Amino acid sequence: MSQDNLIKLRCTECEQPNYFTRKNMAKTKGEATKLELKKHCPTCNTHTVHREAKKSK
């Protein structure tokens, strides 16, 4: 995976980063919205909304 468009998904319930995915930056340049996906959180053990978080360097 290319590191420049890699984003971290964080659970909205427990705030744990659980997933990494890619986002097409060329198509989402002007949008200020963050990516939200419903994924399984192993900490909460339920399906919760995971929101895009800041990428640590």
PDB file of N, CA, C and O in Angstrom:
ATOM      1  N   MET A   1       0.829  -1.186   0.000  1.00  0.00           N
ATOM      2  CA  MET A   1       0.000   0.000   0.000  1.00  0.00           C
ATOM      3  C   MET A   1       0.871   1.246   0.000  1.00  0.00           C
ATOM      4  O   MET A   1       1.906   1.302   0.664  1.00  0.00           O
ATOM      5  N   SER A   2       0.440   2.222  -0.743  1.00  0.00           N
ATOM      6  CA  SER A   2       1.143   3.486  -0.764  1.00  0.00           C
ATOM      7  C   SER A   2       0.898   4.231   0.546  1.00  0.00           C
ATOM      8  O   SER A   2      -0.238   4.314   1.012  1.00  0.00           O
ATOM      9  N   GLN A   3       1.939   4.760   1.124  1.00  0.00           N
ATOM     10  CA  GLN A   3       1.819   5.415   2.427  1.00  0.00           C
ATOM     11  C   GLN A   3       1.191   6.807   2.349  1.00  0.00           C
ATOM     12  O   GLN A   3       0.706   7.308   3.363  1.00  0.00           O
ATOM     13  N   ASP A   4       1.186   7.445   1.177  1.00  0.00           N
ATOM     14  CA  ASP A   4       0.680   8.813   1.094  1.00  0.00           C
ATOM     15  C   ASP A   4      -0.837   8.895   1.165  1.00  0.00           C
ATOM     16  O   ASP A   4      -1.361   9.915   1.613  1.00  0.00           O
ATOM     17  N   ASN A   5      -1.561   7.871   0.743  1.00  0.00           N
ATOM     18  CA  ASN A   5      -3.016   7.924   0.836  1.00  0.00           C
ATOM     19  C   ASN A   5      -3.566   6.869   1.803  1.00  0.00           C
ATOM     20  O   ASN A   5      -4.709   6.434   1.664  1.00  0.00           O
ATOM     21  N   LEU A   6      -2.768   6.469   2.761  1.00  0.00           N
ATOM     22  CA  LEU A   6      -3.188   5.526   3.780  1.00  0.00           C
ATOM     23  C   LEU A   6      -3.844   6.308   4.914  1.00  0.00           C
ATOM     24  O   LEU A   6      -3.275   7.283   5.405  1.00  0.00           O
ATOM     25  N   ILE A   7      -5.049   5.885   5.335  1.00  0.00           N
ATOM     26  CA  ILE A   7      -5.734   6.560   6.432  1.00  0.00           C
ATOM     27  C   ILE A   7      -6.049   5.558   7.530  1.00  0.00           C
ATOM     28  O   ILE A   7      -6.165   4.358   7.281  1.00  0.00           O
ATOM     29  N   LYS A   8      -6.185   6.070   8.749  1.00  0.00           N
ATOM     30  CA  LYS A   8      -6.460   5.250   9.915  1.00  0.00           C
ATOM     31  C   LYS A   8      -7.933   5.403  10.268  1.00  0.00           C
ATOM     32  O   LYS A   8      -8.460   6.515  10.265  1.00  0.00           O
ATOM     33  N   LEU A   9      -8.606   4.285  10.573  1.00  0.00           N
ATOM     34  CA  LEU A   9     -10.004   4.318  11.001  1.00  0.00           C
ATOM     35  C   LEU A   9     -10.070   4.022  12.492  1.00  0.00           C
ATOM     36  O   LEU A   9      -9.528   3.026  12.973  1.00  0.00           O
ATOM     37  N   ARG A  10     -10.749   4.916  13.215  1.00  0.00           N
ATOM     38  CA  ARG A  10     -10.845   4.827  14.665  1.00  0.00           C
ATOM     39  C   ARG A  10     -12.291   4.621  15.084  1.00  0.00           C
ATOM     40  O   ARG A  10     -13.189   5.266  14.543  1.00  0.00           O
ATOM     41  N   CYS A  11     -12.526   3.738  16.033  1.00  0.00           N
ATOM     42  CA  CYS A  11     -13.872   3.453  16.538  1.00  0.00           C
ATOM     43  C   CYS A  11     -14.425   4.693  17.239  1.00  0.00           C
ATOM     44  O   CYS A  11     -13.707   5.355  17.988  1.00  0.00           O
ATOM     45  N   THR A  12     -15.699   5.009  16.996  1.00  0.00           N
ATOM     46  CA  THR A  12     -16.309   6.179  17.641  1.00  0.00           C
ATOM     47  C   THR A  12     -16.737   5.877  19.076  1.00  0.00           C
ATOM     48  O   THR A  12     -16.953   6.806  19.854  1.00  0.00           O
ATOM     49  N   GLU A  13     -16.862   4.612  19.439  1.00  0.00           N
ATOM     50  CA  GLU A  13     -17.281   4.244  20.793  1.00  0.00           C
ATOM     51  C   GLU A  13     -16.099   4.209  21.763  1.00  0.00           C
ATOM     52  O   GLU A  13     -16.123   4.878  22.795  1.00  0.00           O
ATOM     53  N   CYS A  14     -15.074   3.437  21.436  1.00  0.00           N
ATOM     54  CA  CYS A  14     -13.945   3.260  22.362  1.00  0.00           C
ATOM     55  C   CYS A  14     -12.701   4.046  21.964  1.00  0.00           C
ATOM     56  O   CYS A  14     -11.715   4.057  22.701  1.00  0.00           O
ATOM     57  N   GLU A  15     -12.736   4.703  20.805  1.00  0.00           N
ATOM     58  CA  GLU A  15     -11.637   5.547  20.309  1.00  0.00           C
ATOM     59  C   GLU A  15     -10.346   4.773  20.028  1.00  0.00           C
ATOM     60  O   GLU A  15      -9.264   5.361  20.049  1.00  0.00           O
ATOM     61  N   GLN A  16     -10.439   3.477  19.769  1.00  0.00           N
ATOM     62  CA  GLN A  16      -9.268   2.670  19.437  1.00  0.00           C
ATOM     63  C   GLN A  16      -9.082   2.620  17.927  1.00  0.00           C
ATOM     64  O   GLN A  16     -10.046   2.377  17.201  1.00  0.00           O
ATOM     65  N   PRO A  17      -7.859   2.847  17.436  1.00  0.00           N
ATOM     66  CA  PRO A  17      -7.620   2.687  15.992  1.00  0.00           C
ATOM     67  C   PRO A  17      -7.556   1.196  15.651  1.00  0.00           C
ATOM     68  O   PRO A  17      -6.745   0.459  16.213  1.00  0.00           O
ATOM     69  N   ASN A  18      -8.406   0.763  14.736  1.00  0.00           N
ATOM     70  CA  ASN A  18      -8.509  -0.662  14.437  1.00  0.00           C
ATOM     71  C   ASN A  18      -8.168  -1.014  13.003  1.00  0.00           C
ATOM     72  O   ASN A  18      -7.686  -2.117  12.750  1.00  0.00           O
ATOM     73  N   TYR A  19      -8.400  -0.118  12.056  1.00  0.00           N
ATOM     74  CA  TYR A  19      -8.252  -0.445  10.647  1.00  0.00           C
ATOM     75  C   TYR A  19      -7.450   0.626   9.921  1.00  0.00           C
ATOM     76  O   TYR A  19      -7.434   1.790  10.321  1.00  0.00           O
ATOM     77  N   PHE A  20      -6.782   0.211   8.843  1.00  0.00           N
ATOM     78  CA  PHE A  20      -6.120   1.107   7.914  1.00  0.00           C
ATOM     79  C   PHE A  20      -6.687   0.837   6.530  1.00  0.00           C
ATOM     80  O   PHE A  20      -6.914  -0.315   6.162  1.00  0.00           O
ATOM     81  N   THR A  21      -6.917   1.898   5.761  1.00  0.00           N
ATOM     82  CA  THR A  21      -7.462   1.747   4.423  1.00  0.00           C
ATOM     83  C   THR A  21      -6.936   2.875   3.547  1.00  0.00           C
ATOM     84  O   THR A  21      -6.208   3.750   4.014  1.00  0.00           O
ATOM     85  N   ARG A  22      -7.312   2.844   2.275  1.00  0.00           N
ATOM     86  CA  ARG A  22      -6.887   3.879   1.334  1.00  0.00           C
ATOM     87  C   ARG A  22      -8.072   4.735   0.932  1.00  0.00           C
ATOM     88  O   ARG A  22      -9.215   4.279   0.942  1.00  0.00           O
ATOM     89  N   LYS A  23      -7.785   5.991   0.574  1.00  0.00           N
ATOM     90  CA  LYS A  23      -8.804   6.912   0.096  1.00  0.00           C
ATOM     91  C   LYS A  23      -8.243   7.610  -1.132  1.00  0.00           C
ATOM     92  O   LYS A  23      -7.090   8.041  -1.128  1.00  0.00           O
ATOM     93  N   ASN A  24      -9.045   7.726  -2.181  1.00  0.00           N
ATOM     94  CA  ASN A  24      -8.616   8.386  -3.402  1.00  0.00           C
ATOM     95  C   ASN A  24      -8.602   9.894  -3.164  1.00  0.00           C
ATOM     96  O   ASN A  24      -9.656  10.529  -3.130  1.00  0.00           O
ATOM     97  N   MET A  25      -7.422  10.461  -3.002  1.00  0.00           N
ATOM     98  CA  MET A  25      -7.290  11.887  -2.686  1.00  0.00           C
ATOM     99  C   MET A  25      -7.631  12.770  -3.881  1.00  0.00           C
ATOM    100  O   MET A  25      -8.042  13.915  -3.695  1.00  0.00           O
ATOM    101  N   ALA A  26      -7.472  12.271  -5.094  1.00  0.00           N
ATOM    102  CA  ALA A  26      -7.775  13.071  -6.286  1.00  0.00           C
ATOM    103  C   ALA A  26      -9.271  13.348  -6.392  1.00  0.00           C
ATOM    104  O   ALA A  26      -9.674  14.425  -6.831  1.00  0.00           O
ATOM    105  N   LYS A  27     -10.083  12.390  -5.997  1.00  0.00           N
ATOM    106  CA  LYS A  27     -11.530  12.566  -6.079  1.00  0.00           C
ATOM    107  C   LYS A  27     -12.118  13.268  -4.862  1.00  0.00           C
ATOM    108  O   LYS A  27     -13.249  13.750  -4.929  1.00  0.00           O
ATOM    109  N   THR A  28     -11.395  13.343  -3.763  1.00  0.00           N
ATOM    110  CA  THR A  28     -11.921  13.928  -2.537  1.00  0.00           C
ATOM    111  C   THR A  28     -11.155  15.178  -2.108  1.00  0.00           C
ATOM    112  O   THR A  28     -11.124  15.490  -0.917  1.00  0.00           O
ATOM    113  N   LYS A  29     -10.544  15.893  -3.030  1.00  0.00           N
ATOM    114  CA  LYS A  29      -9.746  17.086  -2.699  1.00  0.00           C
ATOM    115  C   LYS A  29     -10.573  18.155  -2.002  1.00  0.00           C
ATOM    116  O   LYS A  29     -10.189  18.634  -0.936  1.00  0.00           O
ATOM    117  N   GLY A  30     -11.715  18.540  -2.594  1.00  0.00           N
ATOM    118  CA  GLY A  30     -12.498  19.649  -2.079  1.00  0.00           C
ATOM    119  C   GLY A  30     -13.397  19.300  -0.913  1.00  0.00           C
ATOM    120  O   GLY A  30     -13.923  20.197  -0.253  1.00  0.00           O
ATOM    121  N   GLU A  31     -13.585  18.037  -0.646  1.00  0.00           N
ATOM    122  CA  GLU A  31     -14.500  17.631   0.415  1.00  0.00           C
ATOM    123  C   GLU A  31     -13.817  17.671   1.773  1.00  0.00           C
ATOM    124  O   GLU A  31     -12.704  17.172   1.937  1.00  0.00           O
ATOM    125  N   ALA A  32     -14.495  18.269   2.743  1.00  0.00           N
ATOM    126  CA  ALA A  32     -13.956  18.355   4.093  1.00  0.00           C
ATOM    127  C   ALA A  32     -14.490  17.228   4.977  1.00  0.00           C
ATOM    128  O   ALA A  32     -14.132  17.149   6.152  1.00  0.00           O
ATOM    129  N   THR A  33     -15.335  16.361   4.434  1.00  0.00           N
ATOM    130  CA  THR A  33     -15.909  15.281   5.229  1.00  0.00           C
ATOM    131  C   THR A  33     -14.906  14.158   5.422  1.00  0.00           C
ATOM    132  O   THR A  33     -14.074  13.880   4.558  1.00  0.00           O
ATOM    133  N   LYS A  34     -15.006  13.530   6.566  1.00  0.00           N
ATOM    134  CA  LYS A  34     -14.147  12.400   6.861  1.00  0.00           C
ATOM    135  C   LYS A  34     -14.874  11.110   6.499  1.00  0.00           C
ATOM    136  O   LYS A  34     -16.100  11.026   6.561  1.00  0.00           O
ATOM    137  N   LEU A  35     -14.097  10.125   6.127  1.00  0.00           N
ATOM    138  CA  LEU A  35     -14.639   8.825   5.750  1.00  0.00           C
ATOM    139  C   LEU A  35     -15.209   8.124   6.980  1.00  0.00           C
ATOM    140  O   LEU A  35     -14.572   8.095   8.033  1.00  0.00           O
ATOM    141  N   GLU A  36     -16.416   7.557   6.844  1.00  0.00           N
ATOM    142  CA  GLU A  36     -17.038   6.795   7.915  1.00  0.00           C
ATOM    143  C   GLU A  36     -17.491   5.451   7.370  1.00  0.00           C
ATOM    144  O   GLU A  36     -18.193   5.387   6.361  1.00  0.00           O
ATOM    145  N   LEU A  37     -17.090   4.382   8.035  1.00  0.00           N
ATOM    146  CA  LEU A  37     -17.474   3.035   7.644  1.00  0.00           C
ATOM    147  C   LEU A  37     -17.937   2.280   8.876  1.00  0.00           C
ATOM    148  O   LEU A  37     -17.420   2.491   9.973  1.00  0.00           O
ATOM    149  N   LYS A  38     -18.910   1.405   8.696  1.00  0.00           N
ATOM    150  CA  LYS A  38     -19.368   0.569   9.784  1.00  0.00           C
ATOM    151  C   LYS A  38     -18.561  -0.729   9.747  1.00  0.00           C
ATOM    152  O   LYS A  38     -18.681  -1.519   8.811  1.00  0.00           O
ATOM    153  N   LYS A  39     -17.733  -0.939  10.781  1.00  0.00           N
ATOM    154  CA  LYS A  39     -16.832  -2.081  10.847  1.00  0.00           C
ATOM    155  C   LYS A  39     -16.961  -2.747  12.219  1.00  0.00           C
ATOM    156  O   LYS A  39     -17.538  -2.182  13.148  1.00  0.00           O
ATOM    157  N   HIS A  40     -16.418  -3.947  12.323  1.00  0.00           N
ATOM    158  CA  HIS A  40     -16.406  -4.654  13.599  1.00  0.00           C
ATOM    159  C   HIS A  40     -15.255  -4.148  14.457  1.00  0.00           C
ATOM    160  O   HIS A  40     -14.114  -4.074  14.002  1.00  0.00           O
ATOM    161  N   CYS A  41     -15.562  -3.802  15.693  1.00  0.00           N
ATOM    162  CA  CYS A  41     -14.536  -3.366  16.636  1.00  0.00           C
ATOM    163  C   CYS A  41     -14.228  -4.526  17.575  1.00  0.00           C
ATOM    164  O   CYS A  41     -15.117  -4.972  18.301  1.00  0.00           O
ATOM    165  N   PRO A  42     -12.993  -5.028  17.582  1.00  0.00           N
ATOM    166  CA  PRO A  42     -12.671  -6.148  18.462  1.00  0.00           C
ATOM    167  C   PRO A  42     -12.674  -5.767  19.934  1.00  0.00           C
ATOM    168  O   PRO A  42     -12.876  -6.634  20.784  1.00  0.00           O
ATOM    169  N   THR A  43     -12.457  -4.500  20.261  1.00  0.00           N
ATOM    170  CA  THR A  43     -12.473  -4.063  21.655  1.00  0.00           C
ATOM    171  C   THR A  43     -13.898  -4.026  22.200  1.00  0.00           C
ATOM    172  O   THR A  43     -14.169  -4.530  23.290  1.00  0.00           O
ATOM    173  N   CYS A  44     -14.809  -3.421  21.426  1.00  0.00           N
ATOM    174  CA  CYS A  44     -16.224  -3.347  21.829  1.00  0.00           C
ATOM    175  C   CYS A  44     -16.964  -4.655  21.557  1.00  0.00           C
ATOM    176  O   CYS A  44     -17.991  -4.930  22.179  1.00  0.00           O
ATOM    177  N   ASN A  45     -16.456  -5.444  20.650  1.00  0.00           N
ATOM    178  CA  ASN A  45     -17.051  -6.700  20.195  1.00  0.00           C
ATOM    179  C   ASN A  45     -18.434  -6.487  19.570  1.00  0.00           C
ATOM    180  O   ASN A  45     -19.332  -7.316  19.721  1.00  0.00           O
ATOM    181  N   THR A  46     -18.588  -5.360  18.866  1.00  0.00           N
ATOM    182  CA  THR A  46     -19.823  -5.048  18.143  1.00  0.00           C
ATOM    183  C   THR A  46     -19.465  -4.340  16.844  1.00  0.00           C
ATOM    184  O   THR A  46     -18.314  -3.954  16.637  1.00  0.00           O
ATOM    185  N   HIS A  47     -20.453  -4.170  15.969  1.00  0.00           N
ATOM    186  CA  HIS A  47     -20.260  -3.380  14.766  1.00  0.00           C
ATOM    187  C   HIS A  47     -20.553  -1.926  15.109  1.00  0.00           C
ATOM    188  O   HIS A  47     -21.661  -1.594  15.532  1.00  0.00           O
ATOM    189  N   THR A  48     -19.559  -1.060  14.928  1.00  0.00           N
ATOM    190  CA  THR A  48     -19.698   0.354  15.232  1.00  0.00           C
ATOM    191  C   THR A  48     -19.209   1.173  14.056  1.00  0.00           C
ATOM    192  O   THR A  48     -18.587   0.647  13.134  1.00  0.00           O
ATOM    193  N   VAL A  49     -19.493   2.459  14.094  1.00  0.00           N
ATOM    194  CA  VAL A  49     -19.016   3.367  13.061  1.00  0.00           C
ATOM    195  C   VAL A  49     -17.547   3.679  13.342  1.00  0.00           C
ATOM    196  O   VAL A  49     -17.172   4.021  14.464  1.00  0.00           O
ATOM    197  N   HIS A  50     -16.733   3.555  12.310  1.00  0.00           N
ATOM    198  CA  HIS A  50     -15.307   3.897  12.396  1.00  0.00           C
ATOM    199  C   HIS A  50     -15.091   5.128  11.520  1.00  0.00           C
ATOM    200  O   HIS A  50     -15.473   5.143  10.350  1.00  0.00           O
ATOM    201  N   ARG A  51     -14.475   6.157  12.097  1.00  0.00           N
ATOM    202  CA  ARG A  51     -14.264   7.429  11.413  1.00  0.00           C
ATOM    203  C   ARG A  51     -12.773   7.632  11.136  1.00  0.00           C
ATOM    204  O   ARG A  51     -11.911   7.156  11.875  1.00  0.00           O
ATOM    205  N   GLU A  52     -12.508   8.336  10.072  1.00  0.00           N
ATOM    206  CA  GLU A  52     -11.145   8.647   9.683  1.00  0.00           C
ATOM    207  C   GLU A  52     -10.466   9.479  10.777  1.00  0.00           C
ATOM    208  O   GLU A  52     -11.063  10.426  11.289  1.00  0.00           O
ATOM    209  N   ALA A  53      -9.240   9.140  11.133  1.00  0.00           N
ATOM    210  CA  ALA A  53      -8.486   9.841  12.148  1.00  0.00           C
ATOM    211  C   ALA A  53      -7.203  10.389  11.549  1.00  0.00           C
ATOM    212  O   ALA A  53      -6.835  10.054  10.423  1.00  0.00           O
ATOM    213  N   LYS A  54      -6.530  11.230  12.311  1.00  0.00           N
ATOM    214  CA  LYS A  54      -5.259  11.780  11.858  1.00  0.00           C
ATOM    215  C   LYS A  54      -4.228  10.676  11.773  1.00  0.00           C
ATOM    216  O   LYS A  54      -4.206   9.763  12.600  1.00  0.00           O
ATOM    217  N   LYS A  55      -3.377  10.765  10.771  1.00  0.00           N
ATOM    218  CA  LYS A  55      -2.310   9.785  10.596  1.00  0.00           C
ATOM    219  C   LYS A  55      -1.103  10.262  11.396  1.00  0.00           C
ATOM    220  O   LYS A  55      -0.619  11.372  11.175  1.00  0.00           O
ATOM    221  N   SER A  56      -0.609   9.444  12.320  1.00  0.00           N
ATOM    222  CA  SER A  56       0.562   9.804  13.104  1.00  0.00           C
ATOM    223  C   SER A  56       1.815   9.576  12.270  1.00  0.00           C
ATOM    224  O   SER A  56       1.873   8.642  11.471  1.00  0.00           O
ATOM    225  N   LYS A  57       2.800  10.416  12.454  1.00  0.00           N
ATOM    226  CA  LYS A  57       4.038  10.313  11.673  1.00  0.00           C
ATOM    227  C   LYS A  57       5.138   9.686  12.444  1.00  0.00           C
ATOM    228  O   LYS A  57       6.244   9.528  11.926  1.00  0.00           O
TER     229      LYS A  57
END
